Amino acid sequence: MNKTSEAQLRANQKWNDKNKDKRRVYRYRSYARKFIRDLATEDDLEELQAMIQERLDN
């Protein structure tokens, strides 16, 4: 049973509306971590590692 108050729901919605970019970053970071931990093949990991290193070097 959901015990979240109406005031809390409104506060959550207000924060969500004001922080769309932060929410996008949090969501994509979560997706990336899930992919790396649970789904990526060795080839995927090597490709990501190269992309990350290239990004860090620039």
GROMACS elastic network, one bead per residue, 0.5 to 0.9 nm:
[ bonds ]
;  ai    aj funct       b0    kb
    2     5     6  0.87646   500
    4     7     6  0.82958   500
    4     8     6  0.63565   500
    4     9     6  0.67385   500
    5     8     6  0.51739   500
    5     9     6  0.62910   500
    5    10     6  0.86934   500
    6     9     6  0.50342   500
    6    10     6  0.61886   500
    6    11     6  0.85799   500
    7    10     6  0.51288   500
    7    11     6  0.61386   500
    7    12     6  0.85915   500
    8    12     6  0.60357   500
    8    13     6  0.85206   500
    9    12     6  0.50889   500
    9    13     6  0.61863   500
    9    14     6  0.85971   500
   10    13     6  0.50960   500
   10    14     6  0.61011   500
   10    15     6  0.86352   500
   11    14     6  0.50617   500
   11    15     6  0.62100   500
   11    16     6  0.85583   500
   12    15     6  0.51793   500
   12    16     6  0.60987   500
   12    17     6  0.85870   500
   13    17     6  0.60624   500
   13    18     6  0.86001   500
   14    17     6  0.51624   500
   14    18     6  0.62770   500
   14    19     6  0.86342   500
   15    18     6  0.51712   500
   15    19     6  0.59980   500
   15    20     6  0.86268   500
   16    19     6  0.52102   500
   16    20     6  0.60841   500
   16    22     6  0.88567   500
   16    23     6  0.72597   500
   17    20     6  0.60359   500
   18    21     6  0.86313   500
   19    22     6  0.53389   500
   19    23     6  0.62031   500
   19    24     6  0.86970   500
   20    23     6  0.51136   500
   20    24     6  0.62088   500
   20    25     6  0.87828   500
   21    24     6  0.50637   500
   21    25     6  0.63324   500
   21    26     6  0.87069   500
   22    25     6  0.51328   500
   22    26     6  0.61806   500
   22    27     6  0.85595   500
   23    26     6  0.51053   500
   23    27     6  0.60576   500
   23    28     6  0.85915   500
   24    27     6  0.51214   500
   24    28     6  0.61070   500
   24    29     6  0.84441   500
   25    28     6  0.52607   500
   25    29     6  0.59626   500
   25    30     6  0.84589   500
   26    29     6  0.52022   500
   26    30     6  0.61532   500
   26    31     6  0.87015   500
   27    30     6  0.51420   500
   27    31     6  0.62642   500
   27    32     6  0.87047   500
   28    32     6  0.60878   500
   28    33     6  0.85750   500
   29    32     6  0.50910   500
   29    33     6  0.61942   500
   29    34     6  0.85831   500
   30    33     6  0.52096   500
   30    34     6  0.61399   500
   30    35     6  0.85600   500
   31    34     6  0.51356   500
   31    35     6  0.60743   500
   31    36     6  0.85978   500
   32    35     6  0.51015   500
   32    36     6  0.61310   500
   32    37     6  0.85451   500
   33    36     6  0.51410   500
   33    37     6  0.59994   500
   33    38     6  0.83454   500
   34    37     6  0.52168   500
   34    38     6  0.57596   500
   34    39     6  0.72580   500
   34    40     6  0.89233   500
   35    38     6  0.55056   500
   35    40     6  0.56614   500
   36    39     6  0.61274   500
   36    40     6  0.51967   500
   36    41     6  0.84345   500
   36    44     6  0.84063   500
   36    45     6  0.70993   500
   37    40     6  0.70582   500
   40    43     6  0.78040   500
   40    44     6  0.54437   500
   40    45     6  0.62425   500
   41    44     6  0.50297   500
   41    45     6  0.62830   500
   41    46     6  0.86654   500
   42    45     6  0.50909   500
   42    46     6  0.62071   500
   42    47     6  0.86458   500
   43    46     6  0.51204   500
   43    47     6  0.61891   500
   43    48     6  0.86000   500
   44    47     6  0.51492   500
   44    48     6  0.61423   500
   44    49     6  0.84988   500
   45    48     6  0.50616   500
   45    49     6  0.59570   500
   45    50     6  0.85808   500
   46    50     6  0.62422   500
   46    51     6  0.86476   500
   47    50     6  0.51962   500
   47    51     6  0.62524   500
   47    52     6  0.86505   500
   48    52     6  0.60382   500
   48    53     6  0.84990   500
   49    52     6  0.51264   500
   49    53     6  0.61208   500
   49    54     6  0.85792   500
   50    53     6  0.51241   500
   50    54     6  0.61173   500
   50    55     6  0.85799   500
   51    54     6  0.51398   500
   51    55     6  0.62007   500
   51    56     6  0.86593   500
   52    55     6  0.50712   500
   52    56     6  0.61489   500
   52    57     6  0.86099   500
   53    56     6  0.50446   500
   53    57     6  0.61216   500
   53    58     6  0.87799   500
   54    57     6  0.51550   500
   54    58     6  0.64734   500
   55    58     6  0.54086   500
